């Protein structure tokens, strides 16, 4: 078993977990979920499960300490004649130190396991010897559960949630197996109590969850795995291909990444529904976006929300940035000034976003690229609106919307080309070759079809991409396809599940000639 897509997981592990969960009394179902979660972690990462256990212990202890400090502060504030401002300041300092200790401890584990080795290698390439850190491997989902751990501590510090006295409930929140590998990144208030309650498996939850999982399986096996036959050789040896092939690889990689990641999220959300837990959606039709900023409100939604709440707002509300905002407002006006100052917080967000994915220079360039695109977009937005008004151009017209969609798609494709590159330098080189060395004849003379996919492969991808577009358009209009099928009765439900299963079996990429791909975001 290597992932949610492994036959052993889908055919053995998950059914056994569901049956055991339903068989035991409701009060014991949390134990089944926790045991299954640690068993899944062990199956994929072995003894590295100790790190998620250590993180849980740290978070529980620090959360309890923060809760105790909060209770003592409340008692001090209630004393007659208490100087409320002095009390708040005194306890704020103590609670900040406690919070910092918990956050630093979790981030230190992440740093040691994920970043120390690559940074040591980078330093060595610059002629700086810092020694080779011990290599112990990377636990699955460490970036995801670390962010959940940090959000819990910050929420306890802010008073948004009460520190949990039950270590088992907190452990289940952090390690719930459908979400631990690639997210979504949940908040304690969203899932912890639902996981603990042990709601029974229902017919509707079983249908909705299974259909959602089959849809994700189709995305992965019909599209993502098939596209890997083209994408991998091009990015492994880009010098062997012309600019047209590189541009096609960038387009196909973007589709591959979307189908792989959103397909995995479909499995995660579907499994959550089976167990009666509503995991947050991580994608909201991102390719219908009109701006880069909107794209990132629709793609990897839970990471964006995390960065907004725990990086952007704290940085933008810090005293130095508030002073900068005031100075920029006075110097540049009420619209441009704040946009200039907010660039500091936005830069922090995109540096964090890039580095969260890894220590490679391509991820740093990826973050800086989106920072520049989104920040400059905010700066020129007032002038663009004024110019359109002066020229009488409707910004809600079909032509304008189409241009915005096309522009955003180009921005996204460039970003993903950088993201998939082996380094920032290679990313810049590939962008140059795709733009300046584009040879349209490669589309017609068989060059593209010789890379790793034949015409039948492209046809299968095109048909499924069209289906994705139709389903996305329906959901964009507010439709809920699974709810509609449920209302039509058991025959429609069975027909949908059978159609999805047959589609995976008939059109899925597997067998001789195909190399199974590990879920892409699991490595982050």
N, C-alpha and C positions, 0 to 999 in steps of 0.2 A: 504493500500500500504506500503510494507516494503522494496522493492528493485526493481531493473530492472526486476526481474523474477516474480514479482507479477502479477497475471492475471489482476488486475485493472490497473496496469501500462501499460502492453502490449496491453490490449484490449480497454482501455479508455484514459489514460493520454497521451501516445505517439501519438496515432492517432489524438486526438484533437489538440495537439501541432503542429503536422505536417500540419493539415488542416488550422489551424489559421495562421501559418507561411506563407503558400502559398497564403492564401486569402488576406492578407493585402498588401499594397504597399511595394515595396522593401525597401524604406527608413525607414519603421516602423518595419521591421522584427526583428531587434535587440531587440526591446521592447518586442516582443512575446517571444523570447528566454530567455531574462532576467526574465520576469514574470514567465515563465515556470520553470526556474531554481530555483527561490526563492520559488515557490509553491512546487516543488519537495522537496527542503530542508525542508520546513515547514512540509510537510506531513511525513517526516521521523524523524525530530528532533524538531519539534515544535518551541517554543520561542528561542531555541538555535541558530536560524538563526541570532540573533543579533551579534553573534561572527564573522560570516563571513562578516556581514555588517561592524562591527568595524574594522576587519582586512583590508577590502577594503578601508575604510576611512583613516586608518593609512598609508597604502601603497601609496594611491594616494597623500596624503599630503607630505609624505617624498620624494616620487618620484619627485613631483613638486619642493620641496626645493633643491633636488640634481640637477635638471635641471637648476634652477636659479643660483645655485653656479657655475655650469659648464659654463653658459653664462657669468657670471661676470669674471670668470677666463679667458675666451677667450678674453674679452675686456681688461683685465689687461695685457695679453700677447701681445696684439696688440699695446699697448702704445709705443711710440718711446723711445728707451733707456731702456726698461724694463729689469730687471734681470730675465730672463726666468726661471732659476733654482729656484731662491728664490720665484717667483710667484707660480710655480708649487708646491713647498714644502708647502707654506702657504695655498693654497687652498686644497691641498691633505689632510692636517690635518683637515680642517673644514669639508670637504666632508666625510672623514672617520667617524667623530663624528656623522654627520647626518645619514650616512648609519647604523652605529652601533645602533643608537637610534631606527630606524625602524626595524632592524633585531631583536634586543632584545625585542622590544614590541610584535612582532609577536610570537617569541619563548616563551615569558613569558606567553602568553595566552595558547599556546600549553602545556607548562610545568604545569600550574595551573590546566588545565582540564584533562590532560592525565597522568601526572607523580606524582603530589603532593600526591594524595591518596595512591597509591601503595608504594611510598617511605616512607610515614609516617607509614604505616603498617609494612614495613620492619624494620624501625628504632625501632618500638615498640617491634618487635620480638627479637631485640638485647638488649632490656631493656632501650632504649633511648626514652624518651617521648618528642615528638615535637608537640603534639596537633593534633587533627583530622581536616583536612581542610574541608571546606564545600563541599558537593557533589551536583553538578549541572547537571551532565550527560556529555556525550561526543558527540559533534556534528558529524554528518557523515562527513567523508573525511577530518577531520581537519588536519591530517598529510599531506595529499596530497595538499590541497590548501595553507597550510602554506609554503611548499617547493616552490610552484609556486610564492607565494608572495615574498619570500626571493630571488629567482632567478631574479625576475623582478627588485627588488631594486639593486641587485649587478650588473645586466646588465646595468641599468641606470648609476650607479656609474662608471662602466668601459667604458661607451660610446658606448656599443654594441647596445643599443636602446635609442630612445629619450623619455623622460618622457612624458607620455600621459596626456594632459590637460583635456581629457574627462573622468570624473569619471564613466559614464555609460559603456563606452567601457572597462575600466579596470575591472569594476564589472562583466561584462559578461565573460571576460577572466578567472577570478578567480572562477566563480560560474557555468559555463556552465554545465547543469545537466547531460549529458552523461558521463562526466569525473570526476565529483566532488566526487563520492562515492568511487571509487577505482583507479582513474587515467584513462589513463596515465598522468604522470606529464609533463605538457607542458611548453614550454618557450613562452614568450610574442610574440616573432617574428614568432613563428610557427602558432599560431591560432588567435591572437587578431584581426587582420585586416580581416581575412576570416570570422570570426563570425560577424563582424560589417557590412560587405558588403551585407549580406542577399542574397546570391546566390539562384536562384529558385530551387525547387525540380525538378529533371530530371528523365526520365525513367531509364537511366543507373544508376544514384545514388540510386534510389528507389530499383532497382533489386539488385545491389551490396550490399547495406546496409541491405536489408531484408534477403538476402541469408546468409550474414555474421552473422547476428543476430540469424538466425535459427541454424546455425552451432554451435554458442556459446550456444544456448539453449539446443542443443543435448548433448554437452559436460557436461553441468551442470546437466540435468535431467536424462540422460541415465547412466552417470558414477558417477559424484560427489555425487549426492543425494543418489544413490544406495550404494556406498561404505561407506557412513556414517553409515549404519546399522552395518558394521563390525568395522570400525575404532573407533567410539565413545565408545562403551562398553569396548573395550580393553584398551584405554587410560584413561577411567574413573575409571577402576578397574584392573590395570595391574597385581596385585597379584593373580588374579584368573586364569591367563593364563600362559602357558609355553613359553619358549624362541622361539619356532617355530612360535607360534601364534603372538608373539610380532614382530618377524621379518616380517611376512606376513603383519601385520598391518602397519609397517613402509613402506613397498613397496606400499601398497594400499593407505596409506595417501599421499605419494608423488604423485601418480597418481590422487588422489582426489583433492589435492591442485592445481595441474597443470590444471586439467579440470575446476575447480571452477574459478580460477583466470584468466586463458587464455580465458575461456568461457565468463566471465564478460567483458574482454577486447574486445572480438569479438562483444559483444553487444554495447560497447562504440564506437568502431571504426565504426561499422555498422550504428549507429545513426548519427555519425558525417558525414558519406557519404551521408545519406539521406538529411542532411541540407547543403551539399556542403562544409563540413569542413574536411580536412584531418588530423585526429589525428595521432600522431606517434605510430608506432607498439611497443608493450611492450614485445613481445616474438618472437624469431627467432629460432625455432626448437632447444630448449635447450638440448634435450636428444641426439642430434647428436654431442655433444661436446666431445673433446678429453682431456681436462684439466678442473680443477675447475675454473681457471681464465676465460677460454672460456665460460664455463657454465654461469657465471655471466655477460658475455657480451651478452648473448642470453636470459637470464631470468630476468624479471623485468628491461628491458633495460633502461627505462627512469629514474628509481631510480639510477641505476649504473652510467648513464651519469651525473646525477645531482651530485652525490657524487664525481665523477672524477673532474668535473669542479669547484665545490664550496667547496670541502674539500681537495681532493688529491693534486691538483695543488697549491692552496694557501699554504698548509702546506709544500709541497716539495720545493717550491720556497721561503719560508721564510728564513731569514738570519741565524737563528740557524741551520736549516736543511742543508742549503748550506755549512755552515762551517763543519758540521758533514760529509757531502758527500766528501768534499775535504780531510778531515783527513782520512776517510775510504779508499778513493782511493789511497792515499799515503801508507797506512799501509797494505792494502789487495789486491791492484792491480786494474786495470781499469775495470774488469768485476764484481768481487765479491764486491769490495768496495761500488760502487753505490747501489748495491742490498741490502747491509746491511743498508745503510743510508735511502734508500727509504722505509724500513720497518717502519720507524716512521710515514710517511704519510699513508702507508697502514694500520697501526694499527689504526690511526685516522678514516680512512674510515670504517673499519669493526666494530669499537666501535660505530660509528654513525649508521651504518647499523643495528646492533643488537638492539641498544637502540631505533631507530626509530620505530621498531616493537612493543616495549613495555618496561615497567620497570622490567619485570620478569627476574630472574636470568638465565632462560633458553635462553632468547634472548641475554644476555650478553655472555653466553657460546657459543651460535651459532655464534656470531660475532668473538669471539676469535678463535673458531675452524677453520673458513674459513681463518682468517688471518694467522694462523699457516700453514694451508695446502698450500695456495697460495704463501706465503713468502718463505717457505722451498722449494717449487717447483721451485721458481725463483733461489734460492741459489744453488740447485743441478743440474739445467739445464745444465750449462757448462760442468760439470763432466760427466753427462749422455750422452751428445752429443759426447764428446771425447771418452768415453768408446764404444759407438756404432760404431764410426768411426774406432776405433782400432780393434773391433771384426768383422767388415764388416757387421753389422746389418743395414738394410735399415729402416730408421724411417718413410718412406712413404709406406712401404709394408703393405699388408693386415693384416698380423699377428700382426705387431706392432700397427697398428691403432685399431684393435680389442681389444688388451690388454689395450690400452689407454681408449677406450670407456668403457670397463668393469670396469677398475679402477675408472674412473670418476663417473660411476653410483653408485658404492659402496660409494664413498665419499659423493655423494648427498644424498643417503639413510640414511647414518649416520647423516648428517646434519639435515635432516627433522625429524628424530626420536628425536633429541635434541629439535628441534623447536616446535614439537607438545607436548612435555612433560610439566608437570605442573610446574617444577622447574629444575634448573641445576642438583640438587642432584638426582631427579628422572630420568633425562635424562641419567646420568652416570650409574645409577642402571639398567635401561632398556637396555642400550648398553651391559652391562656385562651379563645380562640374555639372551639376544638374541644371543650373541657370545658363551657363555659357557653353557647355558642351552638349546641349540637347540636340539629338538627331532624330527628327520625326520619322525618318525612314525605318527606324528600328521597330516601330509599331506595326509596320506592314510587311517587312521582309523576313519575318520569322525569328528575329533576334530575341524578342521578348518571350516568344513561345519556347525558346531553347534553354531557358534558365532553369526551370524546374517544374513548371506547370504547363499542361497542354490546353488545347482549346476547350475540352470538356471540363477541365478544372475551372477555367475562367468562367465558363457558362454556369456551372454550379454556384460559384461565388456570386456571380451577377444576379442570378435568380433569388438567392437567399438575401442578398443585399437589398433587392427590391422589396422583398417581404419585410425586412427590417424597417425599411422606409415607410411602408404602408402601416405597419403596427405602430411605429413612432408617431406618424401623423394622426392616427386615431387617438393615441394617448395624449398627444399635444392638444387635441380638441376636447379632452376630458373624458374620453371613453375608457371603460374598464372591461376589456375583453373577457377576462376570466369570470367576472361577475355575470356578464351577459350569458356566457356558456352555462354557468351554474344554474341560472334561472330557467334554461331550456330543458333541464332534466337529465337523468342518468345516461340516456342514449347519446346526447350531445357531448357530455363530459367524457364518456368512454371513447367516442369517436375522435375527440381532440387529442386525448392522450395517445391513442393508437396511431393517429396520423403523425404526431411528433416523434414517437418511437420508431415508426417505419422510416420517417425521413432521416433520422440519425443512422439507422442501420443501412439504408440504401445509399445515402449520399455522404455519410461521414467518411472522413479521411483516416483510414487505419489499415493495418495489414502490411503486406510487402511493399517496400518503397517509401513508407511513411515512418518518421521517427516521432514518437509521442513527445509533446512539449510540456515541460513543467509549467504550472501556472506562473505567468510572468511576474505578477506583483508579489508572489510569495517570497521572491528574492529581495524585496525591499523591506 
